[in-house]
Amino acid sequence: ADGPLKRLLVPILLPEKCYDQLFVQWDLLHVPCLKILLSKGLGLGIVAGSLLVKLPQVFKILGAKSAEGLSLQSVMLELVALTGTMVYSITNNFPFSSWGEALFLMLQTITICFLV
C-alpha cells in the first residue's frame, strides 16, 4: 500500500484516508474523496494550462521585434492585479492549486512588461 503511486498522489492530490478509501479498499464511488480528487486535479490542470497562456504573445513580440500597440499601463495594471491575487492567496494559506496560475501568469506578464 506504500508504493510509488501513494508517494505521488498523497501529498499532491489526496489525503491519506482518501487514498486508502479509493486504492486500498477499492471504494471508487466514495463521493467526498472523489470531490477532493476532482477539485485538486482541476486546480492543478488550470495551473498547468496557465503556463501556456501568454507564451504566444511573448513569441509574437519577439518575432516582430516590436510591442507596438501594447499599452505599458495596461500591462502594469494586469501585473498589479495578478500580484494582489497571489499575495492574498499566500497570506491566507490557500493551496498552490488555487493560486499557482496567478504566479505563472505574473511571470509571463513581467516578461511582456520588459518587452514593451
VENDA-V368773 format. One record per pair of residues at least 12 apart in sequence whose C-alpha atoms are under 7 Angstrom apart, sorted by sequence separation. I is the first residue (numbers start at 1). J is the second residue. D is the distance in whole Angstrom. If there is no record, write none. Layout:
I J D
I J D
This chain:
86 99 6
18 33 5
86 102 6
85 102 7
86 103 7
82 102 6
14 36 7
1 24 7
14 37 6
83 106 7
13 37 6
82 106 6
13 40 6
79 106 6
13 41 7
79 109 6
75 109 7
76 113 7
75 113 6
72 113 7
72 116 6
67 115 7
67 116 5
47 97 7
50 101 5
44 97 5
47 100 5
51 104 6
43 97 5
47 101 4
50 104 6
54 108 6
58 112 6
43 98 6
46 101 7
50 105 6
40 97 7
